[in-house]
Amino acid sequence: MGKWYEEAVFYHMYPIGMTGAPRRNEQQEVTHRFEELEKWLPHIQSLGCTAIYIGPLFESTSHGYDTRDYKLVDRRLGDNEDFVRFVKKAHESDIKVVVDGVFNHTGREFFAFQDIQKNREGSPYCSWYKGINFGWNSPYNDGFGYEAWRNCFELVNLNYWEPKVREYILDVIGFWIDEFDIDGIRLDCADCLDFSFMQDMRRYTNEKKADFWLMGEVIHGDYSRYVSPDKLDSVTNYELHKGLYSGHNDHNYFEIAHTIRREFDQNGGIYRGMKLYSFVDNHDVDRIASKLNVPGHIYPVHTLLFTLPGIPSIYYGSEWGIQGKKEGGNDDPLRPAVDLEETLKNVPDSRLLDWIRTLGKIRKENPALYDGSYQELLLTNRQYAFARILGDEGVIVGVNNDDKEAQMNIRVPMQGKVYTDLISGETLEAGDGCLHVTLGVNESLLVSMK
C-alpha cells in the first residue's frame, strides 16, 4: 500500500478567483466565502479526485502571494474557523487538503518589513530579508533597497540564513497542521528556497504528522535535486506539461514518449521511482482548452494525464473545457469566477466532464496506473501506446491524435492474459502477440490485462 499522495488525483482550487473575491484586499470586514467552496466537494469527489490543492490562503494584499499574515486566512475568503470547517468536510469525504506555502517572500505589509520601514537600521528584522541596504532605494522610495522575487518589488525575498526566519516559518507550518489539520504543503517558488531549509521542513513535518506531503513548484532544472527522502516528496513536472500540449499541437507523440523515457524509463530514467506532480494547466499558465490547436485533442491529453507516470491534477473548470489566456502580465483570465451550481446545470462540455470522471474511476480501480512500471508498446507521430505493469497485471493505453481513424497493432507485454476493454467491457483477442484495434479521431484505448 503506497502513501496517500502517490495514489492521489488532485483538484486544484484558486479560491480568490473561483469565488469572485476582490482582486485587492482593501476591506476591513471578513467575507465568508468558504460555504461556496464547500459546495465543490461533491463535484470534486465525482471526478475521482482524492485530494485538493487550494491556495493561496494566507492573508494578503492582492493575488495571494504577497503575504500580510501567515496565521490568518485571507479575509476575502473567510476566517480561520471557516477553513477548519472546510478541511473537516473534505476529510469526511475522504479528500486530503494541501495548501499553498508562500515562504520564499512576503508582501510589503508583513510586520517584519513594516518594522524595517519604520525603524530602519534599528529594526531587529533587517536580517530577515535578502539584500537590505540603506545606501540604496527601492521603486517604492523606501529609502533602502532589498532583493525582490524576479524584481517584483511587492514580493520581498526572505533570508533563510537567518535562523529566526527558519524558526518563524516552521512555527507557521506547525500552526497550519495543528489549527487546520492540513495534509501537505505546495511550496511556492521552491526552486528559490534553500535546500537545507527543505531538510528542516522535512524533519519538522515528519515529526508533526505522518505522511505529510511536501511538493515544490519547480519549473526548470533537475527535479531530482529537490525530491529525496530528506527533502521534498514531489515537484511540478513542467517538462511533461510542455510535452502534453505541444506533442499534440505538432502531431508529435515522439516528444511525449521521449520525455517519459528520459524521466521514468526503468533503464536509465533520471526520475525513475519518483512520483512527480502532473498537470495540463494551472493558475499560472494558459488553460489547456486555449492552448490546443485542435479542440478534440483535449481527450487524449487527459487520457495521458491520468495514465502516464505521475500524480495527476485537474485545475478547476478545466474538466468542462474553460478557456483562458494570460493578457500580458495579467493572470486574471486564468482565474475566473465560477458559479458551480449554474455551470453544472448547463455544462459547457459534458462529454469532456464525463470522460474525466471515467478516467478518474478507471485510475482508482487499477493500481497499475498509479503504481505500475512504464513500458512503451507503439509509437508513431500520431499514435502512441504503452503499458503500466504491476506484478502480473497491468493496463494498456493507446491514443490517436490523427484527424482520421487509425489501425493500431499494439504489442502485448504479457502473454496469456485476458484483455478487457475498460470502456466497453468487451474482451479483446490478441493475435500474433498484438492487439489489433481501430481508434477513431482523438480516441483512447484502455485495456486491462489480468
N, C-alpha and C positions, 0 to 999 in steps of 0.2 A: 504494500500500500504506500503510494507516494505521499508527499506533503500536499496539503490542500491547494497551494498555489501552482504546483506543477500540473494539476489536473483541471485547473480553473479555466473558465471562459469569462472574460471581463466585460463589463459595461462601463463606458467612460462618460461621466457626467461633468459638465462645466456649469455649475449652478447659477452663477451670476448671469450667464447668457440664457440658459434654458428657462429660467423663471421670469425673464424680462426685467431684472433688477436694474436700477440706475447704474450707468457706467462709471459715475463718480460718487463717492461716498461722502455726501455733504449733509447728511441728516443727523439729527441728534437722537431721534427715536429708533426703536427696533421694529423692523417689519418682519413678520413671521411668515416666511415662505416655505418652510420645510414640510408643512402639510401638503403643499402642492408637489414637492419632491417625493413624498411618501407614496403618492398615487402611482408613481412609476414602478414601484416594486413588483406588483403582479405582472406587469408587462415585461420587466427585465427577467423575471423568472420564466415567463412563457418562451423566451428566446433560448432557454437553456443556459443562461448566464448564471454563474455561481459566485461571482464577486463583482464589486463595484469599485472603480477608481473615481473618486469625487474630489474636486478641488479646482482652484484654491479656496480655502475656508477661513484662513486667518483674517482677522480684522485688518482691512487695507484701505488704501486711498482711492484706487481706481480699478484696474483689471484684476486685482487679487494677488499679484506678485510683488507689490510694494507694501510689505507688511508694516502695520502700525503696532499690533499687539498680538503676540503669538499664543496667548492664552484665552483669547476671545474669538468666538465665531463671528464672522462679518455681520454687522447689524443689518445689512441689506437683506440677509437671508434668515436671520433669526438670532436666538441666543443659545447659550451652551446647553440649556435644558432641552431645547428643540432638537439639537443634534444627538444628544443622549437618546432621545426617543426614536430618532431616525435609525440609529445604529441598532437599537434593540429590536425594532420592527424588521430590519434587514436580517438580523441574526435569527429571528423567529421564522423567517422564510428560507433559512439555510443559505444566506448570502453573506459573504465576508465583505468588510468595508476597509478600503485603503484610501488614505488621504494624501494630498499634496504636501510635501515638506519643502518649504521655500527657505532654505538655510544658507544659500550662498550669499544672499544680500538682504538688506532691509529697505524699507521705504524711508524717506526723509522725515516722516512724522514719528518714527520709532524713538522711544525715550532716550536711548543712548546717543543717537545722532543729535537730537534736540538739546541734550546736555552739552555737547561739544559746541553747538551754535551759541549757546548761552554763556558758557564758561571758558571757551577757547582752550588755551594751554592748561588751564586749571581743571579741566574736566577729567575725571578718573576713567573716562571711556575713550580717550584718544587712541588707546592701543586696541580697541575693539574693531577698528576698521583699517583697511589697507590704504596706505598712501596718504594719510592725513599730513598735510604740510601747510603751516601757517604763513609760509612765504609765497604761496600761490593763491589762486582764486578759482571759483567754480562758475559754470554757466549761470548758476542761481545767485551769484555775487555774495557768497557766504563769507568771504574774507579768508578762506582757506580752501585748499584743494583736497581731493580724495580720489581713490580709484573706484570707478563705476563699472557695472556689468555692461560690456560691449559699448562703452561710452554713453549708456543711457543713464543720465545723472540723477534720475529719480530712484535708481537702484544702487545702493551703496554697498560695496563688497566688504563682507565681514572678514576678519583676520583670525584664522584658525591656529595661528602660532601663539595666540593669546589664550592661556589656559582658562581664563574666566569666560571666554566666548564658548569654548567647548563645554564647560560646566553648565552654562546657561542653556545651550541648545539641547544637551542631553536631558536637562531638567524639563524642558518643553516637551520632548518626546515622551518622557515618563508621565507627564501631566496628561497628554492625549491618550496614552494607554490606560492610565488609571481612571481618568474622568469619563472617557467615551468608549473604552473597550475596543479601540480600533485594532485591525488585524495586520496592518502594514503601512508603509510609507513609500510613496513615489518621490524620489529625491529630484527636485527641480535642479537643472544645471549640474548634474552630478559630475560631469567632466571638468568642472571648475573646483570641485571640493578636494581637499587634501586626503590622500589615501590613508594616512594614519588616523584621521578623524573617522573615516568609514570603518576602520577597525575598532575604534572606540564605540561607534554606534552598534556594530555587530555584537561586541561583548555585552554592552548595556542591554540591548533588546533581547538577546538570548536569555539574560537573567530575568528580564521583566515578563516575557510571555513566550511560551513555546510556539514554534513555527511562525514567528513574526516575520513578515516578508519585507525585505528591503530591495526596492527596484530603482535603478537610476536612469535618468534621462541622459543618454549619450548618443550623439549624432555621428561623429566621425571617430576614426581610430580603431584600436584593437580592443574589442569588448572584453577579452579575457583578462585585461589589466584590472577590470573592475569586479568581475564575477569570480568569487572564490569563497571557500568556507569561512574565511576570516574577514570578508568584506561584504559584497552585495550578493543577493540571490539571482538577480537578473538585471538586464538593461534593455532599453528600447532597441529593437532591431531595425534601424533606419535603412540598412543595406538591403534587407528583404523588402521593406516598404517601397523603396525605389523600384526594385525589380518587378514587383507585383503590378504596378501600373504601366511602367514603360515596356515591360515584356509583352503586355497586351497591345499597347499603342503601336508598337513596332512589329507586331505579329512575330515575336521572337521569344519562344519558350526557352531557347538556349540560355538567355540571360538569367531567368529564374532558376533553371536547373544548375547552371554554373554557380550561382550564389549558394544554393543549398549544398552542392558538393563541397564547395570551399568551406562552408560553415559547419556542416553536420555529417559529412560522409564518415562512415565507420573507419575508413582507412585514410587518415590524414586530415579530416575536417578540423579546422582550427578551433571550433567551439563545440566539438562533439561532447555529448554528455551534459551540455548546458541547456537550460530552458529559457530562451530569450523571449522578450515581450513583443508579439507580432501585432501589426495594425495596418489598416489601409488608409486611415485618416485619423486626425485628432484635432485639438483646438488650435494647433499652430500651423497646420498645412491645409491646402485646398481640399475640399471634400472630394472623395473618390468619384462621385457621380459627375463632378465638374472636370475631372482630370482625364477621364476616358474618352478617347476619340469615337469609340463605338459603344453606345449605351448598353448594349446587350452583354458586353464583356464583364459587366458588374457581377454576373452569375458565376462564371469560372473564377473570377478574382476571389469571391468569398468562399468558393469551394477550396481553393488553395489556402486561404487564410485559416480555415478550420482544420485542414488535414495535413499540411506541411509541419515539420518540427517547429515548436514554439508554443507560446501561451497567447491565444487569440483575444483580441479586444474589438468591441463594436463601439463606435462613437455615436452618442445619442442622435437619433434621427436618420442616421445613415442606413438603418435597417429598412427604411422605406424610400431611400434614394434622395434625401435632402441634398440640394446643391449649395455651393458657396465657394467663392474665391476671395483671396485677400485683395484689398484695394490699397496698393502701396504698402504703407506700414499699418494699415487699419485691419485688425483681425476680426472686427465685429461680424462681417458676413459669414465667418466660420462658426459663430457662436450665437445663433438666433434664438429668440424666444419660441417655445413650442407649447401649444395647448394640447396636451396628450389626449384628453377625452375627445376633443373635436377632431383631432387627427385620426384617431382610431375609428371614428365613425365614418370617415371618408379617406381611407389610406391612399396616399399618392401612388404607391407601387405595392399593391397587395401581393403580387407574385414574388417580389423580392423578399418581403416580410415573411411569407410562407417558406421560402427557400432557406432563409437564415434560421427559422425555427426548426426546419428539417435537419439542417446541418448541426444545430445545437443538440438535437435529440440523438442523431447518429454518433456524434462525438462522445456523448455521455455514455452511450450503450456499448461503445467499442474502445476498450482501454488501449488498444494498439495505436489509436490516433493521438493519444497524449503521452504514451509511454513506450511506443514501439520504435525500433530502428527504422532507418530510411533506406530504401533500395530503388534505384531508378530502373524502369522497365522499358520505356519507349520515349523517344524524343525526336521531334521534328520542329520546324519553326512554329507550326500551328497546332500540333498535337503533343500531348505530354501525359505520361502515365508513370506511376510509382507505387510502391507498396510501403505500408507501415507494418512491421512484423514484430510480434510479441510472443515469444515461445513458439508454439506450433500453430498459432493462429495469426490472423492479420486482416488487413483491408487493402484492396487495390483501388486506386483512384485514377481516373482518367479525365482529361479536359480537352475541349476543342475550341480554339479561338477563331476558326475559319468562318467565312461567310457562306459556306456550304457544308453539307453533311460530310463526314469523314469515315472511311473504313479503317479500323484500327485492329492490328494483330498484337495484342498485349501479352508478352511473355508472362507466364505464371511462375512465381518464385518458389512455390512449393507444390509438388505433385500429390495426386491422390486426395485432394481436398474437395469439399462441397463448396461450390461458388454460388453465393446468393446475392442477387441484386438488392441492395439495401433500400432502393427507392420503390421498386415494383414488387419485391418479394419473390421474384421468379428465380429459379435455379438455372444457372448458365453452364453450358458444357465447354470443357477445354479440349481442343483438338490440336495435335502436333505441338503440345506444350504451350499453347496460346489460347487466350480468349479472343474470339473473332467477333467484334462488336461494331456497330454503326452508331456514331454520335452525331446528333443534329447540331445546328448552328448554336454555338455558345453553350452546348450541353455538357453535363458532367456525368461521370460514372462512378459509383461507389459500390464495391463488391466485397462481401466478407468471405474469408477463407477459413473454414473450420473442418 
